[in-house]
């Protein structure tokens, strides 16, 4: 699942994000969502989040729980 819809993302969810510094090379960082930073219901490049370890980036993939 992609990370373009805010309704699909919530604190505690495991996601892959792309950090600002990795936008050109596409390196992903995996972590747990601490807070959603994008207020819009949809964003074409992914909803911006802060991970529990403090890193900030846009969600590119959501991992289903369960």
CHARMM internal coordinates of N, CA and C (Angstrom, degrees):
IC EDIT
DIST 1 N 1 CA 1.4549
DIST 1 CA 1 C 1.5338
ANGL 1 N 1 CA 1 C 108.50
DIST 1 C 2 N 1.3230
ANGL 1 CA 1 C 2 N 116.53
DIHE 1 N 1 CA 1 C 2 N 137.22
DIST 2 N 2 CA 1.4697
ANGL 1 C 2 N 2 CA 119.08
DIHE 1 CA 1 C 2 N 2 CA 179.39
DIST 2 CA 2 C 1.5279
ANGL 2 N 2 CA 2 C 110.23
DIHE 1 C 2 N 2 CA 2 C -83.91
DIST 2 C 3 N 1.3112
ANGL 2 CA 2 C 3 N 116.53
DIHE 2 N 2 CA 2 C 3 N 171.35
DIST 3 N 3 CA 1.4587
ANGL 2 C 3 N 3 CA 120.55
DIHE 2 CA 2 C 3 N 3 CA -174.73
DIST 3 CA 3 C 1.5109
ANGL 3 N 3 CA 3 C 114.04
DIHE 2 C 3 N 3 CA 3 C -108.38
DIST 3 C 4 N 1.3361
ANGL 3 CA 3 C 4 N 117.30
DIHE 3 N 3 CA 3 C 4 N 36.90
DIST 4 N 4 CA 1.4553
ANGL 3 C 4 N 4 CA 120.25
DIHE 3 CA 3 C 4 N 4 CA -176.06
DIST 4 CA 4 C 1.5223
ANGL 4 N 4 CA 4 C 113.79
DIHE 3 C 4 N 4 CA 4 C -90.01
DIST 4 C 5 N 1.3288
ANGL 4 CA 4 C 5 N 118.62
DIHE 4 N 4 CA 4 C 5 N -20.39
DIST 5 N 5 CA 1.4605
ANGL 4 C 5 N 5 CA 122.20
DIHE 4 CA 4 C 5 N 5 CA -178.72
DIST 5 CA 5 C 1.5233
ANGL 5 N 5 CA 5 C 110.47
DIHE 4 C 5 N 5 CA 5 C -104.24
DIST 5 C 6 N 1.3206
ANGL 5 CA 5 C 6 N 115.68
DIHE 5 N 5 CA 5 C 6 N 123.97
DIST 6 N 6 CA 1.4672
ANGL 5 C 6 N 6 CA 121.24
DIHE 5 CA 5 C 6 N 6 CA -177.04
DIST 6 CA 6 C 1.5220
ANGL 6 N 6 CA 6 C 112.05
DIHE 5 C 6 N 6 CA 6 C -61.84
DIST 6 C 7 N 1.3419
ANGL 6 CA 6 C 7 N 116.85
DIHE 6 N 6 CA 6 C 7 N -33.54
DIST 7 N 7 CA 1.4637
ANGL 6 C 7 N 7 CA 120.70
DIHE 6 CA 6 C 7 N 7 CA -178.49
DIST 7 CA 7 C 1.5260
ANGL 7 N 7 CA 7 C 113.08
DIHE 6 C 7 N 7 CA 7 C -63.41
DIST 7 C 8 N 1.3316
ANGL 7 CA 7 C 8 N 118.04
DIHE 7 N 7 CA 7 C 8 N -20.97
DIST 8 N 8 CA 1.4677
ANGL 7 C 8 N 8 CA 122.15
DIHE 7 CA 7 C 8 N 8 CA -178.04
DIST 8 CA 8 C 1.5302
ANGL 8 N 8 CA 8 C 112.76
DIHE 7 C 8 N 8 CA 8 C -84.97
DIST 8 C 9 N 1.3346
ANGL 8 CA 8 C 9 N 117.31
DIHE 8 N 8 CA 8 C 9 N -8.15
DIST 9 N 9 CA 1.4683
ANGL 8 C 9 N 9 CA 121.58
DIHE 8 CA 8 C 9 N 9 CA -171.33
DIST 9 CA 9 C 1.5214
ANGL 9 N 9 CA 9 C 109.37
DIHE 8 C 9 N 9 CA 9 C -119.54
DIST 9 C 10 N 1.3329
ANGL 9 CA 9 C 10 N 115.85
DIHE 9 N 9 CA 9 C 10 N 137.34
DIST 10 N 10 CA 1.4617
ANGL 9 C 10 N 10 CA 120.82
DIHE 9 CA 9 C 10 N 10 CA 179.82
DIST 10 CA 10 C 1.5234
ANGL 10 N 10 CA 10 C 109.11
DIHE 9 C 10 N 10 CA 10 C -154.57
DIST 10 C 11 N 1.3345
ANGL 10 CA 10 C 11 N 117.37
DIHE 10 N 10 CA 10 C 11 N 158.45
DIST 11 N 11 CA 1.4610
ANGL 10 C 11 N 11 CA 120.71
DIHE 10 CA 10 C 11 N 11 CA 179.29
DIST 11 CA 11 C 1.5288
ANGL 11 N 11 CA 11 C 111.62
DIHE 10 C 11 N 11 CA 11 C -56.12
DIST 11 C 12 N 1.3326
ANGL 11 CA 11 C 12 N 115.55
DIHE 11 N 11 CA 11 C 12 N 138.60
DIST 12 N 12 CA 1.4517
ANGL 11 C 12 N 12 CA 121.19
DIHE 11 CA 11 C 12 N 12 CA -179.88
DIST 12 CA 12 C 1.5176
ANGL 12 N 12 CA 12 C 113.79
DIHE 11 C 12 N 12 CA 12 C 95.88
DIST 12 C 13 N 1.3288
ANGL 12 CA 12 C 13 N 117.49
DIHE 12 N 12 CA 12 C 13 N -7.86
DIST 13 N 13 CA 1.4603
ANGL 12 C 13 N 13 CA 122.34
DIHE 12 CA 12 C 13 N 13 CA -178.93
DIST 13 CA 13 C 1.5253
ANGL 13 N 13 CA 13 C 110.71
DIHE 12 C 13 N 13 CA 13 C -82.99
DIST 13 C 14 N 1.3393
ANGL 13 CA 13 C 14 N 117.06
DIHE 13 N 13 CA 13 C 14 N 140.53
DIST 14 N 14 CA 1.4618
ANGL 13 C 14 N 14 CA 121.45
DIHE 13 CA 13 C 14 N 14 CA 176.96
DIST 14 CA 14 C 1.5312
ANGL 14 N 14 CA 14 C 108.98
DIHE 13 C 14 N 14 CA 14 C -85.99
DIST 14 C 15 N 1.3338
ANGL 14 CA 14 C 15 N 115.98
DIHE 14 N 14 CA 14 C 15 N 127.13
DIST 15 N 15 CA 1.4618
ANGL 14 C 15 N 15 CA 121.40
DIHE 14 CA 14 C 15 N 15 CA -176.19
DIST 15 CA 15 C 1.5206
ANGL 15 N 15 CA 15 C 110.92
DIHE 14 C 15 N 15 CA 15 C -140.54
DIST 15 C 16 N 1.3264
ANGL 15 CA 15 C 16 N 115.57
DIHE 15 N 15 CA 15 C 16 N 162.27
DIST 16 N 16 CA 1.4593
ANGL 15 C 16 N 16 CA 122.69
DIHE 15 CA 15 C 16 N 16 CA 165.88
DIST 16 CA 16 C 1.5164
ANGL 16 N 16 CA 16 C 106.81
DIHE 15 C 16 N 16 CA 16 C -104.73
DIST 16 C 17 N 1.3437
ANGL 16 CA 16 C 17 N 116.32
DIHE 16 N 16 CA 16 C 17 N 134.26
DIST 17 N 17 CA 1.4596
ANGL 16 C 17 N 17 CA 120.87
DIHE 16 CA 16 C 17 N 17 CA 176.23
DIST 17 CA 17 C 1.5252
ANGL 17 N 17 CA 17 C 108.98
DIHE 16 C 17 N 17 CA 17 C -122.94
DIST 17 C 18 N 1.3258
ANGL 17 CA 17 C 18 N 114.81
DIHE 17 N 17 CA 17 C 18 N 162.32
DIST 18 N 18 CA 1.4620
ANGL 17 C 18 N 18 CA 120.70
DIHE 17 CA 17 C 18 N 18 CA 169.78
DIST 18 CA 18 C 1.5136
ANGL 18 N 18 CA 18 C 106.98
DIHE 17 C 18 N 18 CA 18 C -112.34
DIST 18 C 19 N 1.3306
ANGL 18 CA 18 C 19 N 115.82
DIHE 18 N 18 CA 18 C 19 N 120.18
DIST 19 N 19 CA 1.4566
ANGL 18 C 19 N 19 CA 121.56
DIHE 18 CA 18 C 19 N 19 CA 177.58
DIST 19 CA 19 C 1.5256
ANGL 19 N 19 CA 19 C 109.53
DIHE 18 C 19 N 19 CA 19 C -72.84
DIST 19 C 20 N 1.3205
ANGL 19 CA 19 C 20 N 116.51
DIHE 19 N 19 CA 19 C 20 N 157.09
DIST 20 N 20 CA 1.4686
ANGL 19 C 20 N 20 CA 121.75
DIHE 19 CA 19 C 20 N 20 CA 178.82
DIST 20 CA 20 C 1.5362
ANGL 20 N 20 CA 20 C 110.94
DIHE 19 C 20 N 20 CA 20 C -52.48
DIST 20 C 21 N 1.3282
ANGL 20 CA 20 C 21 N 116.83
DIHE 20 N 20 CA 20 C 21 N -44.13
DIST 21 N 21 CA 1.4679
ANGL 20 C 21 N 21 CA 120.27
DIHE 20 CA 20 C 21 N 21 CA -177.67
DIST 21 CA 21 C 1.5305
ANGL 21 N 21 CA 21 C 112.80
DIHE 20 C 21 N 21 CA 21 C -68.55
DIST 21 C 22 N 1.3297
ANGL 21 CA 21 C 22 N 117.15
DIHE 21 N 21 CA 21 C 22 N -17.31
DIST 22 N 22 CA 1.4662
ANGL 21 C 22 N 22 CA 121.20
DIHE 21 CA 21 C 22 N 22 CA -177.90
DIST 22 CA 22 C 1.5266
ANGL 22 N 22 CA 22 C 113.45
DIHE 21 C 22 N 22 CA 22 C -103.59
DIST 22 C 23 N 1.3281
ANGL 22 CA 22 C 23 N 117.94
DIHE 22 N 22 CA 22 C 23 N 8.46
DIST 23 N 23 CA 1.4622
ANGL 22 C 23 N 23 CA 119.93
DIHE 22 CA 22 C 23 N 23 CA -177.41
DIST 23 CA 23 C 1.5259
ANGL 23 N 23 CA 23 C 112.29
DIHE 22 C 23 N 23 CA 23 C -61.11
DIST 23 C 24 N 1.3128
ANGL 23 CA 23 C 24 N 117.97
DIHE 23 N 23 CA 23 C 24 N -36.19
DIST 24 N 24 CA 1.4653
ANGL 23 C 24 N 24 CA 120.66
DIHE 23 CA 23 C 24 N 24 CA -179.15
DIST 24 CA 24 C 1.5265
ANGL 24 N 24 CA 24 C 112.72
DIHE 23 C 24 N 24 CA 24 C -74.63
DIST 24 C 25 N 1.3363
ANGL 24 CA 24 C 25 N 117.22
DIHE 24 N 24 CA 24 C 25 N -40.57
DIST 25 N 25 CA 1.4633
ANGL 24 C 25 N 25 CA 119.25
DIHE 24 CA 24 C 25 N 25 CA -176.10
DIST 25 CA 25 C 1.5275
ANGL 25 N 25 CA 25 C 113.58
DIHE 24 C 25 N 25 CA 25 C -93.33
DIST 25 C 26 N 1.3275
ANGL 25 CA 25 C 26 N 118.35
DIHE 25 N 25 CA 25 C 26 N -12.99
DIST 26 N 26 CA 1.4604
ANGL 25 C 26 N 26 CA 121.66
DIHE 25 CA 25 C 26 N 26 CA 175.53
DIST 26 CA 26 C 1.5146
ANGL 26 N 26 CA 26 C 115.93
DIHE 25 C 26 N 26 CA 26 C 77.87
DIST 26 C 27 N 1.3448
ANGL 26 CA 26 C 27 N 117.84
DIHE 26 N 26 CA 26 C 27 N 10.70
DIST 27 N 27 CA 1.4680
ANGL 26 C 27 N 27 CA 119.98
DIHE 26 CA 26 C 27 N 27 CA 177.68
DIST 27 CA 27 C 1.5182
ANGL 27 N 27 CA 27 C 110.30
DIHE 26 C 27 N 27 CA 27 C -62.14
DIST 27 C 28 N 1.3268
ANGL 27 CA 27 C 28 N 115.32
DIHE 27 N 27 CA 27 C 28 N 135.19
DIST 28 N 28 CA 1.4557
ANGL 27 C 28 N 28 CA 121.04
DIHE 27 CA 27 C 28 N 28 CA -178.54
DIST 28 CA 28 C 1.5243
ANGL 28 N 28 CA 28 C 110.87
DIHE 27 C 28 N 28 CA 28 C -102.18
DIST 28 C 29 N 1.3104
ANGL 28 CA 28 C 29 N 115.43
DIHE 28 N 28 CA 28 C 29 N 152.48
DIST 29 N 29 CA 1.4568
ANGL 28 C 29 N 29 CA 122.73
DIHE 28 CA 28 C 29 N 29 CA 175.73
DIST 29 CA 29 C 1.5188
ANGL 29 N 29 CA 29 C 107.07
DIHE 28 C 29 N 29 CA 29 C -125.18
DIST 29 C 30 N 1.3377
ANGL 29 CA 29 C 30 N 116.83
DIHE 29 N 29 CA 29 C 30 N 127.55
DIST 30 N 30 CA 1.4658
ANGL 29 C 30 N 30 CA 120.66
DIHE 29 CA 29 C 30 N 30 CA -179.58
DIST 30 CA 30 C 1.5136
ANGL 30 N 30 CA 30 C 109.91
DIHE 29 C 30 N 30 CA 30 C -98.60
DIST 30 C 31 N 1.3310
ANGL 30 CA 30 C 31 N 115.27
DIHE 30 N 30 CA 30 C 31 N 141.57
DIST 31 N 31 CA 1.4549
ANGL 30 C 31 N 31 CA 119.48
DIHE 30 CA 30 C 31 N 31 CA 178.43
DIST 31 CA 31 C 1.5127
ANGL 31 N 31 CA 31 C 111.74
DIHE 30 C 31 N 31 CA 31 C -171.94
DIST 31 C 32 N 1.3233
ANGL 31 CA 31 C 32 N 114.57
DIHE 31 N 31 CA 31 C 32 N -175.60
DIST 32 N 32 CA 1.4607
ANGL 31 C 32 N 32 CA 123.02
DIHE 31 CA 31 C 32 N 32 CA -179.52
DIST 32 CA 32 C 1.5266
ANGL 32 N 32 CA 32 C 108.89
DIHE 31 C 32 N 32 CA 32 C -106.01
DIST 32 C 33 N 1.3354
ANGL 32 CA 32 C 33 N 116.68
DIHE 32 N 32 CA 32 C 33 N 131.04
DIST 33 N 33 CA 1.4680
ANGL 32 C 33 N 33 CA 121.94
DIHE 32 CA 32 C 33 N 33 CA -178.69
DIST 33 CA 33 C 1.5214
ANGL 33 N 33 CA 33 C 110.19
DIHE 32 C 33 N 33 CA 33 C -66.55
DIST 33 C 34 N 1.3435
ANGL 33 CA 33 C 34 N 114.82
DIHE 33 N 33 CA 33 C 34 N 128.57
DIST 34 N 34 CA 1.4648
ANGL 33 C 34 N 34 CA 120.64
DIHE 33 CA 33 C 34 N 34 CA 172.97
DIST 34 CA 34 C 1.5226
ANGL 34 N 34 CA 34 C 110.05
DIHE 33 C 34 N 34 CA 34 C -98.18
DIST 34 C 35 N 1.3632
ANGL 34 CA 34 C 35 N 116.10
DIHE 34 N 34 CA 34 C 35 N -43.94
DIST 35 N 35 CA 1.4616
ANGL 34 C 35 N 35 CA 120.51
DIHE 34 CA 34 C 35 N 35 CA -174.89
DIST 35 CA 35 C 1.5217
ANGL 35 N 35 CA 35 C 110.05
DIHE 34 C 35 N 35 CA 35 C -151.42
DIST 35 C 36 N 1.3289
ANGL 35 CA 35 C 36 N 116.65
DIHE 35 N 35 CA 35 C 36 N 142.72
DIST 36 N 36 CA 1.4568
ANGL 35 C 36 N 36 CA 122.00
DIHE 35 CA 35 C 36 N 36 CA 173.56
DIST 36 CA 36 C 1.5198
ANGL 36 N 36 CA 36 C 108.41
DIHE 35 C 36 N 36 CA 36 C -88.23
DIST 36 C 37 N 1.3247
ANGL 36 CA 36 C 37 N 117.02
DIHE 36 N 36 CA 36 C 37 N 131.66
DIST 37 N 37 CA 1.4647
ANGL 36 C 37 N 37 CA 121.15
DIHE 36 CA 36 C 37 N 37 CA -177.14
DIST 37 CA 37 C 1.5328
ANGL 37 N 37 CA 37 C 112.67
DIHE 36 C 37 N 37 CA 37 C -106.27
DIST 37 C 38 N 1.3317
ANGL 37 CA 37 C 38 N 118.04
DIHE 37 N 37 CA 37 C 38 N -19.18
DIST 38 N 38 CA 1.4650
ANGL 37 C 38 N 38 CA 121.70
DIHE 37 CA 37 C 38 N 38 CA 177.11
DIST 38 CA 38 C 1.5203
ANGL 38 N 38 CA 38 C 108.42
DIHE 37 C 38 N 38 CA 38 C -88.71
DIST 38 C 39 N 1.3396
ANGL 38 CA 38 C 39 N 116.80
DIHE 38 N 38 CA 38 C 39 N 127.39
DIST 39 N 39 CA 1.4649
ANGL 38 C 39 N 39 CA 119.68
DIHE 38 CA 38 C 39 N 39 CA -178.96
DIST 39 CA 39 C 1.5260
ANGL 39 N 39 CA 39 C 112.58
DIHE 38 C 39 N 39 CA 39 C -90.83
DIST 39 C 40 N 1.3328
ANGL 39 CA 39 C 40 N 117.47
DIHE 39 N 39 CA 39 C 40 N -19.99
DIST 40 N 40 CA 1.4680
ANGL 39 C 40 N 40 CA 121.14
DIHE 39 CA 39 C 40 N 40 CA -179.43
DIST 40 CA 40 C 1.5333
ANGL 40 N 40 CA 40 C 110.10
DIHE 39 C 40 N 40 CA 40 C -68.64
DIST 40 C 41 N 1.3411
ANGL 40 CA 40 C 41 N 118.28
DIHE 40 N 40 CA 40 C 41 N 148.76
DIST 41 N 41 CA 1.4658
ANGL 40 C 41 N 41 CA 120.58
DIHE 40 CA 40 C 41 N 41 CA -179.69
DIST 41 CA 41 C 1.5326
ANGL 41 N 41 CA 41 C 113.68
DIHE 40 C 41 N 41 CA 41 C -70.42
DIST 41 C 42 N 1.3515
ANGL 41 CA 41 C 42 N 117.34
DIHE 41 N 41 CA 41 C 42 N -19.05
DIST 42 N 42 CA 1.4685
ANGL 41 C 42 N 42 CA 122.10
DIHE 41 CA 41 C 42 N 42 CA -178.53
DIST 42 CA 42 C 1.5201
ANGL 42 N 42 CA 42 C 109.01
DIHE 41 C 42 N 42 CA 42 C -145.19
DIST 42 C 43 N 1.3381
ANGL 42 CA 42 C 43 N 116.29
DIHE 42 N 42 CA 42 C 43 N 141.83
DIST 43 N 43 CA 1.4654
ANGL 42 C 43 N 43 CA 120.57
DIHE 42 CA 42 C 43 N 43 CA 172.87
DIST 43 CA 43 C 1.5158
ANGL 43 N 43 CA 43 C 107.87
DIHE 42 C 43 N 43 CA 43 C -142.53
DIST 43 C 44 N 1.3361
ANGL 43 CA 43 C 44 N 116.80
DIHE 43 N 43 CA 43 C 44 N 126.98
DIST 44 N 44 CA 1.4595
ANGL 43 C 44 N 44 CA 121.96
DIHE 43 CA 43 C 44 N 44 CA -172.86
DIST 44 CA 44 C 1.5228
ANGL 44 N 44 CA 44 C 113.57
DIHE 43 C 44 N 44 CA 44 C -62.87
DIST 44 C 45 N 1.3459
ANGL 44 CA 44 C 45 N 118.04
DIHE 44 N 44 CA 44 C 45 N -28.70
DIST 45 N 45 CA 1.4674
ANGL 44 C 45 N 45 CA 120.54
DIHE 44 CA 44 C 45 N 45 CA -179.98
DIST 45 CA 45 C 1.5240
ANGL 45 N 45 CA 45 C 112.92
DIHE 44 C 45 N 45 CA 45 C -98.02
DIST 45 C 46 N 1.3207
ANGL 45 CA 45 C 46 N 117.19
DIHE 45 N 45 CA 45 C 46 N 2.22
DIST 46 N 46 CA 1.4604
ANGL 45 C 46 N 46 CA 121.05
DIHE 45 CA 45 C 46 N 46 CA 178.50
DIST 46 CA 46 C 1.5171
ANGL 46 N 46 CA 46 C 112.00
DIHE 45 C 46 N 46 CA 46 C 112.05
DIST 46 C 47 N 1.3146
ANGL 46 CA 46 C 47 N 115.94
DIHE 46 N 46 CA 46 C 47 N 146.30
DIST 47 N 47 CA 1.4586
ANGL 46 C 47 N 47 CA 122.42
DIHE 46 CA 46 C 47 N 47 CA 178.29
DIST 47 CA 47 C 1.5289
ANGL 47 N 47 CA 47 C 108.84
DIHE 46 C 47 N 47 CA 47 C -71.24
DIST 47 C 48 N 1.3169
ANGL 47 CA 47 C 48 N 116.59
DIHE 47 N 47 CA 47 C 48 N 133.02
DIST 48 N 48 CA 1.4682
ANGL 47 C 48 N 48 CA 120.79
DIHE 47 CA 47 C 48 N 48 CA 179.74
DIST 48 CA 48 C 1.5246
ANGL 48 N 48 CA 48 C 108.85
DIHE 47 C 48 N 48 CA 48 C -83.04
DIST 48 C 49 N 1.3416
ANGL 48 CA 48 C 49 N 114.84
DIHE 48 N 48 CA 48 C 49 N 132.95
DIST 49 N 49 CA 1.4648
ANGL 48 C 49 N 49 CA 121.08
DIHE 48 CA 48 C 49 N 49 CA -179.01
DIST 49 CA 49 C 1.5221
ANGL 49 N 49 CA 49 C 110.24
DIHE 48 C 49 N 49 CA 49 C -135.80
DIST 49 C 50 N 1.3427
ANGL 49 CA 49 C 50 N 115.06
DIHE 49 N 49 CA 49 C 50 N 162.18
DIST 50 N 50 CA 1.4640
ANGL 49 C 50 N 50 CA 122.01
DIHE 49 CA 49 C 50 N 50 CA 169.25
DIST 50 CA 50 C 1.5130
ANGL 50 N 50 CA 50 C 106.48
DIHE 49 C 50 N 50 CA 50 C -108.94
DIST 50 C 51 N 1.3390
ANGL 50 CA 50 C 51 N 116.00
DIHE 50 N 50 CA 50 C 51 N 129.60
DIST 51 N 51 CA 1.4584
ANGL 50 C 51 N 51 CA 120.87
DIHE 50 CA 50 C 51 N 51 CA 176.65
DIST 51 CA 51 C 1.5210
ANGL 51 N 51 CA 51 C 110.09
DIHE 50 C 51 N 51 CA 51 C -81.87
DIST 51 C 52 N 1.3358
ANGL 51 CA 51 C 52 N 116.49
DIHE 51 N 51 CA 51 C 52 N 165.90
DIST 52 N 52 CA 1.4652
ANGL 51 C 52 N 52 CA 121.22
DIHE 51 CA 51 C 52 N 52 CA -179.84
DIST 52 CA 52 C 1.5193
ANGL 52 N 52 CA 52 C 112.20
DIHE 51 C 52 N 52 CA 52 C -60.04
DIST 52 C 53 N 1.3468
ANGL 52 CA 52 C 53 N 117.67
DIHE 52 N 52 CA 52 C 53 N -26.52
DIST 53 N 53 CA 1.4669
ANGL 52 C 53 N 53 CA 120.14
DIHE 52 CA 52 C 53 N 53 CA 178.89
DIST 53 CA 53 C 1.5288
ANGL 53 N 53 CA 53 C 112.76
DIHE 52 C 53 N 53 CA 53 C -86.90
DIST 53 C 54 N 1.3498
ANGL 53 CA 53 C 54 N 117.39
DIHE 53 N 53 CA 53 C 54 N 4.24
DIST 54 N 54 CA 1.4583
ANGL 53 C 54 N 54 CA 121.92
DIHE 53 CA 53 C 54 N 54 CA 174.47
DIST 54 CA 54 C 1.5222
ANGL 54 N 54 CA 54 C 115.45
DIHE 53 C 54 N 54 CA 54 C 95.87
DIST 54 C 55 N 1.3333
ANGL 54 CA 54 C 55 N 117.98
DIHE 54 N 54 CA 54 C 55 N -8.75
DIST 55 N 55 CA 1.4671
ANGL 54 C 55 N 55 CA 120.01
DIHE 54 CA 54 C 55 N 55 CA -180.00
DIST 55 CA 55 C 1.5260
ANGL 55 N 55 CA 55 C 110.11
DIHE 54 C 55 N 55 CA 55 C -73.76
DIST 55 C 56 N 1.3314
ANGL 55 CA 55 C 56 N 115.74
DIHE 55 N 55 CA 55 C 56 N 145.34
DIST 56 N 56 CA 1.4594
ANGL 55 C 56 N 56 CA 121.91
DIHE 55 CA 55 C 56 N 56 CA -177.98
DIST 56 CA 56 C 1.5236
ANGL 56 N 56 CA 56 C 109.34
DIHE 55 C 56 N 56 CA 56 C -120.61
DIST 56 C 57 N 1.3289
ANGL 56 CA 56 C 57 N 115.55
DIHE 56 N 56 CA 56 C 57 N 134.40
DIST 57 N 57 CA 1.4542
ANGL 56 C 57 N 57 CA 119.97
DIHE 56 CA 56 C 57 N 57 CA 177.74
DIST 57 CA 57 C 1.5165
ANGL 57 N 57 CA 57 C 110.45
DIHE 56 C 57 N 57 CA 57 C -169.57
DIST 57 C 58 N 1.3545
ANGL 57 CA 57 C 58 N 114.31
DIHE 57 N 57 CA 57 C 58 N -178.44
DIST 58 N 58 CA 1.4733
ANGL 57 C 58 N 58 CA 119.96
DIHE 57 CA 57 C 58 N 58 CA -179.33
DIST 58 CA 58 C 1.5209
ANGL 58 N 58 CA 58 C 110.16
DIHE 57 C 58 N 58 CA 58 C -98.89
DIST 58 C 59 N 1.3219
ANGL 58 CA 58 C 59 N 115.49
DIHE 58 N 58 CA 58 C 59 N 136.36
DIST 59 N 59 CA 1.4674
ANGL 58 C 59 N 59 CA 121.52
DIHE 58 CA 58 C 59 N 59 CA -177.98
DIST 59 CA 59 C 1.5307
ANGL 59 N 59 CA 59 C 110.19
DIHE 58 C 59 N 59 CA 59 C -70.16
DIST 59 C 60 N 1.3414
ANGL 59 CA 59 C 60 N 115.94
DIHE 59 N 59 CA 59 C 60 N 127.75
DIST 60 N 60 CA 1.4643
ANGL 59 C 60 N 60 CA 120.99
DIHE 59 CA 59 C 60 N 60 CA 176.70
DIST 60 CA 60 C 1.5264
ANGL 60 N 60 CA 60 C 111.40
DIHE 59 C 60 N 60 CA 60 C -112.36
DIST 60 C 61 N 1.3280
ANGL 60 CA 60 C 61 N 117.93
DIHE 60 N 60 CA 60 C 61 N -20.78
DIST 61 N 61 CA 1.4633
ANGL 60 C 61 N 61 CA 120.12
DIHE 60 CA 60 C 61 N 61 CA 178.17
DIST 61 CA 61 C 1.5190
ANGL 61 N 61 CA 61 C 109.55
DIHE 60 C 61 N 61 CA 61 C -154.25
DIST 61 C 62 N 1.3298
ANGL 61 CA 61 C 62 N 114.48
DIHE 61 N 61 CA 61 C 62 N 140.76
DIST 62 N 62 CA 1.4636
ANGL 61 C 62 N 62 CA 122.06
DIHE 61 CA 61 C 62 N 62 CA 178.73
DIST 62 CA 62 C 1.5195
ANGL 62 N 62 CA 62 C 107.51
DIHE 61 C 62 N 62 CA 62 C -112.35
DIST 62 C 63 N 1.3245
ANGL 62 CA 62 C 63 N 116.73
DIHE 62 N 62 CA 62 C 63 N 135.99
DIST 63 N 63 CA 1.4624
ANGL 62 C 63 N 63 CA 121.43
DIHE 62 CA 62 C 63 N 63 CA 178.26
DIST 63 CA 63 C 1.5153
ANGL 63 N 63 CA 63 C 108.69
DIHE 62 C 63 N 63 CA 63 C -102.70
DIST 63 C 64 N 1.3284
ANGL 63 CA 63 C 64 N 115.47
DIHE 63 N 63 CA 63 C 64 N 123.63
DIST 64 N 64 CA 1.4701
ANGL 63 C 64 N 64 CA 121.23
DIHE 63 CA 63 C 64 N 64 CA -177.20
DIST 64 CA 64 C 1.5128
ANGL 64 N 64 CA 64 C 110.37
DIHE 63 C 64 N 64 CA 64 C -63.37
DIST 64 C 65 N 1.3121
ANGL 64 CA 64 C 65 N 116.20
DIHE 64 N 64 CA 64 C 65 N 141.13
DIST 65 N 65 CA 1.4512
ANGL 64 C 65 N 65 CA 120.59
DIHE 64 CA 64 C 65 N 65 CA 175.85
DIST 65 CA 65 C 1.5226
ANGL 65 N 65 CA 65 C 108.54
DIHE 64 C 65 N 65 CA 65 C -84.65
DIST 65 C 66 N 1.3305
ANGL 65 CA 65 C 66 N 114.92
DIHE 65 N 65 CA 65 C 66 N 153.76
DIST 66 N 66 CA 1.4568
ANGL 65 C 66 N 66 CA 119.06
DIHE 65 CA 65 C 66 N 66 CA 174.38
DIST 66 CA 66 C 1.4379
ANGL 66 N 66 CA 66 C 112.97
DIHE 65 C 66 N 66 CA 66 C 99.29
END
COOR INIT
IC SEED 1 N 1 CA 1 C
IC BUILD
